[in-house]
Amino acid sequence: MNQKLAQVLKNGIISFLIFWSLIIGISAIEANIKIVDCTACNDGNRKLNWNEINYGLILGTSAIISIIPNLIRIIKPTKKPLYNNI
């Protein structure tokens, strides 16, 4: 029981770290793209409107990608080789 709790905690921490690193990474990439997009800016300043940053996409993508390693760990042990079913 103690090992299972430790494994769940480890997986949670890994997912949490992946989630936040993806949020930071995706936000940084999107910010740089918006700056590069700025061809007719006023003195290098870019103004953002409310709808220009898609927070739902950033959070959703980060959440889905951070869950993938845990899904692989859950699915992988449950697969049984076909040759043992004889």
Biopython code that builds the backbone (N, CA, C, O; Angstrom):
import numpy as np
from Bio.PDB.StructureBuilder import StructureBuilder

atoms = [
    (1, "MET", "N", (0.822, -1.200, 0.000)),
    (1, "MET", "CA", (0.000, 0.000, 0.000)),
    (1, "MET", "C", (0.861, 1.256, 0.000)),
    (1, "MET", "O", (0.549, 2.232, -0.683)),
    (2, "ASN", "N", (1.932, 1.228, 0.760)),
    (2, "ASN", "CA", (2.821, 2.385, 0.861)),
    (2, "ASN", "C", (3.521, 2.669, -0.464)),
    (2, "ASN", "O", (3.714, 3.825, -0.839)),
    (3, "GLN", "N", (3.901, 1.595, -1.173)),
    (3, "GLN", "CA", (4.556, 1.777, -2.469)),
    (3, "GLN", "C", (3.584, 2.344, -3.495)),
    (3, "GLN", "O", (3.965, 3.172, -4.323)),
    (4, "LYS", "N", (2.346, 1.909, -3.443)),
    (4, "LYS", "CA", (1.344, 2.415, -4.384)),
    (4, "LYS", "C", (1.086, 3.898, -4.144)),
    (4, "LYS", "O", (0.960, 4.666, -5.098)),
    (5, "LEU", "N", (1.008, 4.308, -2.885)),
    (5, "LEU", "CA", (0.819, 5.712, -2.553)),
    (5, "LEU", "C", (2.019, 6.536, -3.019)),
    (5, "LEU", "O", (1.857, 7.642, -3.535)),
    (6, "ALA", "N", (3.215, 5.994, -2.836)),
    (6, "ALA", "CA", (4.425, 6.688, -3.284)),
    (6, "ALA", "C", (4.433, 6.832, -4.803)),
    (6, "ALA", "O", (4.840, 7.869, -5.327)),
    (7, "GLN", "N", (3.985, 5.794, -5.511)),
    (7, "GLN", "CA", (3.938, 5.846, -6.977)),
    (7, "GLN", "C", (2.915, 6.865, -7.455)),
    (7, "GLN", "O", (3.175, 7.610, -8.400)),
    (8, "VAL", "N", (1.749, 6.904, -6.805)),
    (8, "VAL", "CA", (0.712, 7.871, -7.169)),
    (8, "VAL", "C", (1.219, 9.290, -6.924)),
    (8, "VAL", "O", (1.004, 10.182, -7.745)),
    (9, "LEU", "N", (1.886, 9.492, -5.802)),
    (9, "LEU", "CA", (2.444, 10.807, -5.485)),
    (9, "LEU", "C", (3.513, 11.207, -6.496)),
    (9, "LEU", "O", (3.557, 12.352, -6.948)),
    (10, "LYS", "N", (4.365, 10.259, -6.843)),
    (10, "LYS", "CA", (5.411, 10.531, -7.840)),
    (10, "LYS", "C", (4.801, 10.894, -9.192)),
    (10, "LYS", "O", (5.241, 11.845, -9.837)),
    (11, "ASN", "N", (3.789, 10.138, -9.619)),
    (11, "ASN", "CA", (3.128, 10.431, -10.894)),
    (11, "ASN", "C", (2.436, 11.785, -10.860)),
    (11, "ASN", "O", (2.453, 12.516, -11.850)),
    (12, "GLY", "N", (1.828, 12.124, -9.729)),
    (12, "GLY", "CA", (1.178, 13.430, -9.594)),
    (12, "GLY", "C", (2.162, 14.578, -9.681)),
    (12, "GLY", "O", (1.897, 15.587, -10.334)),
    (13, "ILE", "N", (3.297, 14.422, -9.022)),
    (13, "ILE", "CA", (4.323, 15.473, -9.061)),
    (13, "ILE", "C", (4.877, 15.623, -10.466)),
    (13, "ILE", "O", (5.082, 16.741, -10.938)),
    (14, "ILE", "N", (5.123, 14.506, -11.139)),
    (14, "ILE", "CA", (5.635, 14.565, -12.513)),
    (14, "ILE", "C", (4.634, 15.253, -13.431)),
    (14, "ILE", "O", (5.012, 16.095, -14.245)),
    (15, "SER", "N", (3.354, 14.895, -13.302)),
    (15, "SER", "CA", (2.321, 15.533, -14.129)),
    (15, "SER", "C", (2.226, 17.022, -13.840)),
    (15, "SER", "O", (2.085, 17.830, -14.758)),
    (16, "PHE", "N", (2.303, 17.382, -12.574)),
    (16, "PHE", "CA", (2.258, 18.785, -12.168)),
    (16, "PHE", "C", (3.422, 19.572, -12.779)),
    (16, "PHE", "O", (3.224, 20.669, -13.300)),
    (17, "LEU", "N", (4.632, 19.011, -12.716)),
    (17, "LEU", "CA", (5.803, 19.689, -13.285)),
    (17, "LEU", "C", (5.704, 19.805, -14.805)),
    (17, "LEU", "O", (6.034, 20.845, -15.374)),
    (18, "ILE", "N", (5.250, 18.740, -15.459)),
    (18, "ILE", "CA", (5.072, 18.783, -16.911)),
    (18, "ILE", "C", (4.027, 19.830, -17.275)),
    (18, "ILE", "O", (4.224, 20.599, -18.216)),
    (19, "PHE", "N", (2.915, 19.867, -16.541)),
    (19, "PHE", "CA", (1.836, 20.812, -16.799)),
    (19, "PHE", "C", (2.346, 22.251, -16.729)),
    (19, "PHE", "O", (2.124, 23.033, -17.653)),
    (20, "TRP", "N", (3.023, 22.598, -15.646)),
    (20, "TRP", "CA", (3.484, 23.984, -15.498)),
    (20, "TRP", "C", (4.597, 24.339, -16.469)),
    (20, "TRP", "O", (4.657, 25.472, -16.946)),
    (21, "SER", "N", (5.483, 23.392, -16.773)),
    (21, "SER", "CA", (6.524, 23.699, -17.749)),
    (21, "SER", "C", (5.913, 23.888, -19.141)),
    (21, "SER", "O", (6.391, 24.717, -19.915)),
    (22, "LEU", "N", (4.866, 23.132, -19.463)),
    (22, "LEU", "CA", (4.192, 23.322, -20.744)),
    (22, "LEU", "C", (3.453, 24.651, -20.805)),
    (22, "LEU", "O", (3.463, 25.313, -21.842)),
    (23, "ILE", "N", (2.814, 25.049, -19.714)),
    (23, "ILE", "CA", (2.141, 26.349, -19.696)),
    (23, "ILE", "C", (3.147, 27.460, -19.948)),
    (23, "ILE", "O", (2.898, 28.359, -20.752)),
    (24, "ILE", "N", (4.281, 27.401, -19.265)),
    (24, "ILE", "CA", (5.309, 28.426, -19.447)),
    (24, "ILE", "C", (5.858, 28.382, -20.871)),
    (24, "ILE", "O", (6.018, 29.421, -21.511)),
    (25, "GLY", "N", (6.143, 27.181, -21.363)),
    (25, "GLY", "CA", (6.709, 27.053, -22.707)),
    (25, "GLY", "C", (5.762, 27.504, -23.801)),
    (25, "GLY", "O", (6.158, 28.250, -24.696)),
    (26, "ILE", "N", (4.513, 27.061, -23.740)),
    (26, "ILE", "CA", (3.533, 27.444, -24.761)),
    (26, "ILE", "C", (3.273, 28.946, -24.712)),
    (26, "ILE", "O", (3.161, 29.592, -25.754)),
    (27, "SER", "N", (3.177, 29.503, -23.508)),
    (27, "SER", "CA", (2.954, 30.946, -23.377)),
    (27, "SER", "C", (4.128, 31.742, -23.935)),
    (27, "SER", "O", (3.934, 32.760, -24.598)),
    (28, "ALA", "N", (5.346, 31.277, -23.666)),
    (28, "ALA", "CA", (6.525, 31.971, -24.181)),
    (28, "ALA", "C", (6.572, 31.909, -25.703)),
    (28, "ALA", "O", (6.879, 32.905, -26.357)),
    (29, "ILE", "N", (6.271, 30.752, -26.264)),
    (29, "ILE", "CA", (6.267, 30.619, -27.724)),
    (29, "ILE", "C", (5.199, 31.507, -28.337)),
    (29, "ILE", "O", (5.449, 32.191, -29.329)),
    (30, "GLU", "N", (4.003, 31.498, -27.746)),
    (30, "GLU", "CA", (2.919, 32.325, -28.277)),
    (30, "GLU", "C", (3.255, 33.816, -28.166)),
    (30, "GLU", "O", (2.952, 34.591, -29.073)),
    (31, "ALA", "N", (3.874, 34.211, -27.063)),
    (31, "ALA", "CA", (4.261, 35.616, -26.900)),
    (31, "ALA", "C", (5.289, 36.017, -27.948)),
    (31, "ALA", "O", (5.199, 37.101, -28.523)),
    (32, "ASN", "N", (6.265, 35.147, -28.199)),
    (32, "ASN", "CA", (7.276, 35.457, -29.212)),
    (32, "ASN", "C", (6.674, 35.509, -30.605)),
    (32, "ASN", "O", (7.086, 36.326, -31.428)),
    (33, "ILE", "N", (5.709, 34.649, -30.877)),
    (33, "ILE", "CA", (5.046, 34.680, -32.183)),
    (33, "ILE", "C", (4.281, 35.988, -32.356)),
    (33, "ILE", "O", (4.289, 36.581, -33.435)),
    (34, "LYS", "N", (3.625, 36.432, -31.300)),
    (34, "LYS", "CA", (2.875, 37.690, -31.381)),
    (34, "LYS", "C", (3.817, 38.871, -31.581)),
    (34, "LYS", "O", (3.466, 39.825, -32.276)),
    (35, "ILE", "N", (4.992, 38.825, -30.993)),
    (35, "ILE", "CA", (5.964, 39.906, -31.181)),
    (35, "ILE", "C", (6.510, 39.879, -32.602)),
    (35, "ILE", "O", (6.674, 40.926, -33.228)),
    (36, "VAL", "N", (6.790, 38.682, -33.111)),
    (36, "VAL", "CA", (7.290, 38.559, -34.478)),
    (36, "VAL", "C", (6.217, 39.002, -35.464)),
    (36, "VAL", "O", (6.529, 39.600, -36.493)),
    (37, "ASP", "N", (4.965, 38.715, -35.159)),
    (37, "ASP", "CA", (3.836, 39.128, -36.000)),
    (37, "ASP", "C", (3.748, 40.642, -36.128)),
    (37, "ASP", "O", (3.196, 41.153, -37.103)),
    (38, "CYS", "N", (4.278, 41.347, -35.168)),
    (38, "CYS", "CA", (4.141, 42.798, -35.089)),
    (38, "CYS", "C", (5.020, 43.459, -36.161)),
    (38, "CYS", "O", (6.208, 43.698, -35.943)),
    (39, "THR", "N", (4.429, 43.743, -37.294)),
    (39, "THR", "CA", (5.198, 44.377, -38.368)),
    (39, "THR", "C", (4.925, 45.874, -38.447)),
    (39, "THR", "O", (5.777, 46.644, -38.891)),
    (40, "ALA", "N", (3.747, 46.280, -38.020)),
    (40, "ALA", "CA", (3.399, 47.700, -38.090)),
    (40, "ALA", "C", (3.107, 48.235, -36.679)),
    (40, "ALA", "O", (2.092, 48.893, -36.452)),
    (41, "CYS", "N", (4.000, 47.947, -35.755)),
    (41, "CYS", "CA", (3.794, 48.374, -34.375)),
    (41, "CYS", "C", (4.183, 49.835, -34.196)),
    (41, "CYS", "O", (4.925, 50.408, -34.996)),
    (42, "ASN", "N", (3.668, 50.410, -33.140)),
    (42, "ASN", "CA", (4.045, 51.779, -32.791)),
    (42, "ASN", "C", (5.271, 51.740, -31.886)),
    (42, "ASN", "O", (5.161, 51.399, -30.709)),
    (43, "ASP", "N", (6.426, 52.083, -32.422)),
    (43, "ASP", "CA", (7.687, 52.116, -31.677)),
    (43, "ASP", "C", (8.002, 50.778, -30.999)),
    (43, "ASP", "O", (8.564, 50.767, -29.904)),
    (44, "GLY", "N", (7.661, 49.684, -31.611)),
    (44, "GLY", "CA", (7.966, 48.367, -31.059)),
    (44, "GLY", "C", (7.022, 47.908, -29.976)),
    (44, "GLY", "O", (7.264, 46.867, -29.364)),
    (45, "ASN", "N", (5.967, 48.632, -29.714)),
    (45, "ASN", "CA", (4.992, 48.224, -28.700)),
    (45, "ASN", "C", (3.837, 47.492, -29.364)),
    (45, "ASN", "O", (3.315, 47.936, -30.387)),
    (46, "ARG", "N", (3.450, 46.394, -28.791)),
    (46, "ARG", "CA", (2.334, 45.607, -29.322)),
    (46, "ARG", "C", (1.227, 45.603, -28.291)),
    (46, "ARG", "O", (1.444, 45.216, -27.143)),
    (47, "LYS", "N", (0.052, 46.028, -28.687)),
    (47, "LYS", "CA", (-1.091, 46.024, -27.785)),
    (47, "LYS", "C", (-1.925, 44.774, -28.050)),
    (47, "LYS", "O", (-2.188, 44.413, -29.197)),
    (48, "LEU", "N", (-2.331, 44.131, -26.973)),
    (48, "LEU", "CA", (-3.154, 42.930, -27.078)),
    (48, "LEU", "C", (-4.582, 43.248, -26.694)),
    (48, "LEU", "O", (-4.835, 43.975, -25.733)),
    (49, "ASN", "N", (-5.503, 42.701, -27.446)),
    (49, "ASN", "CA", (-6.913, 42.811, -27.107)),
    (49, "ASN", "C", (-7.305, 41.596, -26.268)),
    (49, "ASN", "O", (-6.523, 40.655, -26.135)),
    (50, "TRP", "N", (-8.498, 41.614, -25.709)),
    (50, "TRP", "CA", (-8.945, 40.548, -24.817)),
    (50, "TRP", "C", (-8.957, 39.187, -25.493)),
    (50, "TRP", "O", (-8.613, 38.191, -24.857)),
    (51, "ASN", "N", (-9.332, 39.113, -26.728)),
    (51, "ASN", "CA", (-9.521, 37.822, -27.395)),
    (51, "ASN", "C", (-8.276, 37.316, -28.111)),
    (51, "ASN", "O", (-8.349, 36.294, -28.794)),
    (52, "GLU", "N", (-7.163, 37.975, -27.984)),
    (52, "GLU", "CA", (-5.974, 37.549, -28.724)),
    (52, "GLU", "C", (-5.214, 36.415, -28.052)),
    (52, "GLU", "O", (-4.473, 35.695, -28.722)),
    (53, "ILE", "N", (-5.375, 36.242, -26.766)),
    (53, "ILE", "CA", (-4.701, 35.154, -26.057)),
    (53, "ILE", "C", (-5.749, 34.092, -25.753)),
    (53, "ILE", "O", (-6.747, 34.366, -25.087)),
    (54, "ASN", "N", (-5.517, 32.882, -26.244)),
    (54, "ASN", "CA", (-6.465, 31.791, -26.063)),
    (54, "ASN", "C", (-6.047, 30.961, -24.847)),
    (54, "ASN", "O", (-5.337, 29.963, -24.979)),
    (55, "TYR", "N", (-6.494, 31.386, -23.667)),
    (55, "TYR", "CA", (-6.113, 30.715, -22.430)),
    (55, "TYR", "C", (-6.633, 29.289, -22.376)),
    (55, "TYR", "O", (-5.952, 28.401, -21.864)),
    (56, "GLY", "N", (-7.819, 29.061, -22.891)),
    (56, "GLY", "CA", (-8.387, 27.719, -22.884)),
    (56, "GLY", "C", (-7.547, 26.739, -23.675)),
    (56, "GLY", "O", (-7.354, 25.599, -23.254)),
    (57, "LEU", "N", (-7.050, 27.172, -24.810)),
    (57, "LEU", "CA", (-6.201, 26.311, -25.633)),
    (57, "LEU", "C", (-4.886, 26.006, -24.922)),
    (57, "LEU", "O", (-4.418, 24.867, -24.935)),
    (58, "ILE", "N", (-4.300, 27.012, -24.310)),
    (58, "ILE", "CA", (-3.032, 26.820, -23.599)),
    (58, "ILE", "C", (-3.215, 25.855, -22.434)),
    (58, "ILE", "O", (-2.431, 24.919, -22.281)),
    (59, "LEU", "N", (-4.233, 26.070, -21.615)),
    (59, "LEU", "CA", (-4.466, 25.201, -20.457)),
    (59, "LEU", "C", (-4.885, 23.800, -20.881)),
    (59, "LEU", "O", (-4.429, 22.815, -20.300)),
    (60, "GLY", "N", (-5.742, 23.702, -21.879)),
    (60, "GLY", "CA", (-6.186, 22.394, -22.353)),
    (60, "GLY", "C", (-5.063, 21.567, -22.943)),
    (60, "GLY", "O", (-4.931, 20.381, -22.641)),
    (61, "THR", "N", (-4.256, 22.190, -23.781)),
    (61, "THR", "CA", (-3.117, 21.491, -24.376)),
    (61, "THR", "C", (-2.139, 21.042, -23.303)),
    (61, "THR", "O", (-1.650, 19.913, -23.339)),
    (62, "SER", "N", (-1.853, 21.916, -22.350)),
    (62, "SER", "CA", (-0.931, 21.567, -21.274)),
    (62, "SER", "C", (-1.477, 20.417, -20.438)),
    (62, "SER", "O", (-0.730, 19.508, -20.076)),
    (63, "ALA", "N", (-2.758, 20.445, -20.130)),
    (63, "ALA", "CA", (-3.360, 19.384, -19.310)),
    (63, "ALA", "C", (-3.335, 18.046, -20.038)),
    (63, "ALA", "O", (-2.987, 17.024, -19.446)),
    (64, "ILE", "N", (-3.698, 18.047, -21.305)),
    (64, "ILE", "CA", (-3.726, 16.795, -22.067)),
    (64, "ILE", "C", (-2.331, 16.204, -22.204)),
    (64, "ILE", "O", (-2.145, 15.004, -22.002)),
    (65, "ILE", "N", (-1.359, 17.025, -22.542)),
    (65, "ILE", "CA", (0.005, 16.525, -22.721)),
    (65, "ILE", "C", (0.590, 16.051, -21.398)),
    (65, "ILE", "O", (1.351, 15.084, -21.378)),
    (66, "SER", "N", (0.252, 16.713, -20.291)),
    (66, "SER", "CA", (0.805, 16.291, -19.001)),
    (66, "SER", "C", (0.184, 14.989, -18.497)),
    (66, "SER", "O", (0.777, 14.307, -17.662)),
    (67, "ILE", "N", (-0.995, 14.639, -18.992)),
    (67, "ILE", "CA", (-1.650, 13.391, -18.575)),
    (67, "ILE", "C", (-1.133, 12.194, -19.373)),
    (67, "ILE", "O", (-1.224, 11.061, -18.900)),
    (68, "ILE", "N", (-0.603, 12.416, -20.551)),
    (68, "ILE", "CA", (-0.176, 11.320, -21.439)),
    (68, "ILE", "C", (0.809, 10.351, -20.766)),
    (68, "ILE", "O", (0.611, 9.142, -20.883)),
    (69, "PRO", "N", (1.865, 10.815, -20.066)),
    (69, "PRO", "CA", (2.774, 9.836, -19.432)),
    (69, "PRO", "C", (2.072, 8.921, -18.423)),
    (69, "PRO", "O", (2.388, 7.733, -18.347)),
    (70, "ASN", "N", (1.131, 9.457, -17.653)),
    (70, "ASN", "CA", (0.400, 8.620, -16.697)),
    (70, "ASN", "C", (-0.511, 7.630, -17.402)),
    (70, "ASN", "O", (-0.648, 6.491, -16.956)),
    (71, "LEU", "N", (-1.134, 8.047, -18.496)),
    (71, "LEU", "CA", (-1.972, 7.125, -19.259)),
    (71, "LEU", "C", (-1.152, 5.971, -19.820)),
    (71, "LEU", "O", (-1.609, 4.829, -19.848)),
    (72, "ILE", "N", (0.052, 6.274, -20.261)),
    (72, "ILE", "CA", (0.934, 5.224, -20.782)),
    (72, "ILE", "C", (1.290, 4.255, -19.665)),
    (72, "ILE", "O", (1.305, 3.043, -19.883)),
    (73, "ARG", "N", (1.578, 4.771, -18.464)),
    (73, "ARG", "CA", (1.903, 3.901, -17.334)),
    (73, "ARG", "C", (0.718, 3.041, -16.921)),
    (73, "ARG", "O", (0.900, 1.909, -16.472)),
    (74, "ILE", "N", (-0.490, 3.563, -17.067)),
    (74, "ILE", "CA", (-1.683, 2.799, -16.688)),
    (74, "ILE", "C", (-1.997, 1.728, -17.727)),
    (74, "ILE", "O", (-2.319, 0.594, -17.373)),
    (75, "ILE", "N", (-1.905, 2.081, -18.999)),
    (75, "ILE", "CA", (-2.278, 1.160, -20.075)),
    (75, "ILE", "C", (-1.218, 0.083, -20.289)),
    (75, "ILE", "O", (-1.563, -1.072, -20.541)),
    (76, "LYS", "N", (0.042, 0.431, -20.195)),
    (76, "LYS", "CA", (1.124, -0.494, -20.516)),
    (76, "LYS", "C", (1.105, -1.766, -19.664)),
    (76, "LYS", "O", (1.212, -2.853, -20.232)),
    (77, "PRO", "N", (0.976, -1.694, -18.338)),
    (77, "PRO", "CA", (0.974, -2.943, -17.557)),
    (77, "PRO", "C", (-0.277, -3.810, -17.758)),
    (77, "PRO", "O", (-0.235, -5.012, -17.497)),
    (78, "THR", "N", (-1.366, -3.229, -18.208)),
    (78, "THR", "CA", (-2.580, -4.014, -18.365)),
    (78, "THR", "C", (-2.595, -4.822, -19.665)),
    (78, "THR", "O", (-3.429, -5.714, -19.821)),
    (79, "LYS", "N", (-1.701, -4.530, -20.586)),
    (79, "LYS", "CA", (-1.624, -5.314, -21.817)),
    (79, "LYS", "C", (-1.020, -6.676, -21.497)),
    (79, "LYS", "O", (-0.008, -6.770, -20.802)),
    (80, "LYS", "N", (-1.648, -7.726, -22.010)),
    (80, "LYS", "CA", (-1.118, -9.068, -21.823)),
    (80, "LYS", "C", (-0.719, -9.627, -23.176)),
    (80, "LYS", "O", (-1.443, -9.476, -24.160)),
    (81, "PRO", "N", (0.427, -10.267, -23.220)),
    (81, "PRO", "CA", (0.851, -10.845, -24.497)),
    (81, "PRO", "C", (-0.114, -11.923, -24.975)),
    (81, "PRO", "O", (-0.667, -12.675, -24.172)),
    (82, "LEU", "N", (-0.307, -11.989, -26.264)),
    (82, "LEU", "CA", (-1.244, -12.950, -26.841)),
    (82, "LEU", "C", (-0.734, -14.390, -26.744)),
    (82, "LEU", "O", (-1.533, -15.324, -26.686)),
    (83, "TYR", "N", (0.560, -14.573, -26.726)),
    (83, "TYR", "CA", (1.094, -15.927, -26.727)),
    (83, "TYR", "C", (0.881, -16.647, -25.400)),
    (83, "TYR", "O", (1.078, -17.861, -25.346)),
    (84, "ASN", "N", (0.494, -15.971, -24.342)),
    (84, "ASN", "CA", (0.237, -16.625, -23.049)),
    (84, "ASN", "C", (-1.209, -17.129, -22.934)),
    (84, "ASN", "O", (-1.552, -17.761, -21.935)),
    (85, "ASN", "N", (-2.034, -16.873, -23.901)),
    (85, "ASN", "CA", (-3.434, -17.257, -23.837)),
    (85, "ASN", "C", (-3.701, -18.640, -24.428)),
    (85, "ASN", "O", (-4.860, -18.980, -24.665)),
    (86, "ILE", "N", (-2.692, -19.429, -24.667)),
    (86, "ILE", "CA", (-2.880, -20.762, -25.313)),
    (86, "ILE", "C", (-3.414, -21.734, -24.298)),
    (86, "ILE", "O", (-3.642, -22.900, -24.621)),
]
sb = StructureBuilder()
sb.init_structure("model")
sb.init_model(0)
sb.init_chain("A")
sb.init_seg("    ")
for serial, (resi, resn, name, xyz) in enumerate(atoms, 1):
    if name == "N":
        sb.init_residue(resn, " ", resi, " ")
    sb.init_atom(name, np.array(xyz, "f"), 0.0, 1.0, " ", f" {name:<3s}", serial, name[0])
structure = sb.get_structure()
